[in-house]
Amino acid sequence: MERLEDLVGRRVALRHRLGSGLLTDAVGELTVDGASLVVQTRRGPVRVARPDVVAARAIPPAVPRRPSWAAVAHLENLCADAWPARVDEPLGAWRLRAAGGFTGRANSALAVGDPGTPVPAALEAVRTFADGHGVPPRVHVPVGSPWDRAVAAAGWVLDAGHEAGAEVAVLVADLDRLAAHHPAVALAERPDDAWWALALGREPTPDERWVLDPGSHAAPDRTVRTVFGLVRGAGAIRAAVVGDHLHLSRLAVRPEDRRAGTGTALTAAAAAWGREQGARWAVLQVALHNTVARAFYDALGAAEHHRYRYLVPGNR
C-alpha cells in the first residue's frame, strides 16, 4: 500500500473496515481532516479513521460526465431569466428575445427544446421576429445538442463576427467555496451612478437599464432577485438569484486595481448574498476567447458545465 500522506490530494480507491467488520471501498479525492481521512466521493464525503484503512492506491482521474440535454436546457432558461430581454416571446419551448441589440444573450432566439413546429419554420419565425424588432436574426444554442445540429442542418452558421464572442462557456461553482472568507463589500438592490460608471463606463441606455436592472421595471414580488456589488472607484458586479442558482455577471475591475483581490471580494460577497437567498450554485457565462476571465473563475473553483454558440443565416 502506498503511503497515505503521498496520496492526499489525489483520486484514490480506499478500502476500509466498517463498524460491522465488513470491508468496503471509497473512490474519490483524498483529503485530511484532523485525525480522519476523508474521501470526496460522487455521493458525498466519506470519513475514515486511519486504523480502519486496509489498502489505498492512486487511480486515474474520473472521466467527466456530460450533463443531460434536459439539464442544459434548464440551466440555459435560468440564465435567460436572470438576464431578461426587453421582449421575450415563446415559440414552443424556444424563446425569441430582443433588447435593442444589447448583448447576444438578450437579442437571440434561445433554441432549447421543441419549438412546436418544424425547425425550418421555426427559423423563419426567428427571422420575422428579428426583423420586427430591428435586430439581426440569431440563434443561441448549446453546442453539440440536437437543436444545434438541426439549426446547422438548415444552413445556419457560426456568427464569427460577433464582437463579444460567438462561442461561450457556461460555468458552475459551489457557492460555499466562492463565499468563503469574503470581506465587506457594499451590496445594493438597485445600481447607483457609481455602479453604472464602473460596469458600463457611462449612463445606461433604456435597453441596458432594462436588462441589467430588473428593479427598474419589474414588480417587487418578482421571482428574479438582483443585487449590485460595488467597491467604489475599483470594481463592480451584478448577481441575480433564480431558483437555486446565483447568476454572476458584469464583473468589472479597473486595470489599476486588478490582482489586488477586488474581483475575488466582489464575487465572494455576491456568493454570500446568494447563499442567504437560498441559492446553492453559481452560474456564469464567459466567452471562450476571454482567457483572463476563464482563468480567474477557474482559480475560484468554477467548472465548465456546457458551451453554447450563436448561429446566423448562412446566406445573409
C-alpha positions, 0 to 999 in steps of 0.5 A: 500500500502506498503511503497515505500522506503521498496520496492526499490530494489525489483520486484514490480507491480506499478500502476500509473496515466498517463498524460491522467488520465488513470491508468496503471501498471509497473512490474519490479525492483524498483529503485530511481532516484532523485525525480522519481521512476523508474521501470526496466521493460522487455521493458525498464525503466519506470519513475514515479513521486511519486504523480502519484503512486496509489498502489505498492506491492512486487511480486515474482521474474520473472521466467527466460526465456530460450533463443531460440535454434536459439539464442544459436546457434548464440551466440555459432558461435560468440564465435567460431569466436572470438576464431578461430581454426587453421582449421575450416571446415563446415559440414552443419551448424556444424563446425569441428575445430582443433588447435593442441589440444589447448583448447576444444573450438578450437579442437571440432566439434561445433554441432549447427544446421543441419549438412546436413546429418544424425547425425550418419554420421555426427559423423563419419565425426567428427571422420575422421576429428579428426583423420586427424588432430591428435586430439581426436574426440569431440563434443561441444554442448549446453546442453539440445538442440536437437543436444545434445540429438541426439549426446547422442542418438548415444552413445556419452558421457560426456568427464569427463576427460577433464582437463579444464572442460567438462561442461561450462557456457556461460555468458552475461553482459551489457557492460555499467555496466562492463565499468563503472568507469574503470581506465587506463589500457594499451590496445594493438592490438597485445600481447607483451612478457609481455602479453604472460608471464602473460596469458600463463606463457611462449612463445606461441606455433604456435597453441596458437599464432594462436588462441589467436592472430588473428593479427598474421595471419589474414588480417587487414580488418578482421571482428574479432577485438582483443585487449590485456589488460595488467597491467604489472607484475599483470594481463592480458586479451584478448577481441575480438569484433564480431558483437555486442558482446565483447568476454572476455577471458584469464583473468589472475591475479597473486595470489599476486595481486588478490582482489586488483581490477586488474581483475575488471580494466582489464575487465572494460577497455576491456568493454570500448574498446568494447563499442567504437567498437560498441559492446553492450554485453559481452560474456564469457565462464567459466567452471562450476567447476571454482567457483572463476571465476563464482563468480567474473563475477557474482559480475560484473553483468554477467548472465548465458545465456546457458551451453554447454558440450563436448561429446566423443565416448562412446566406445573409 
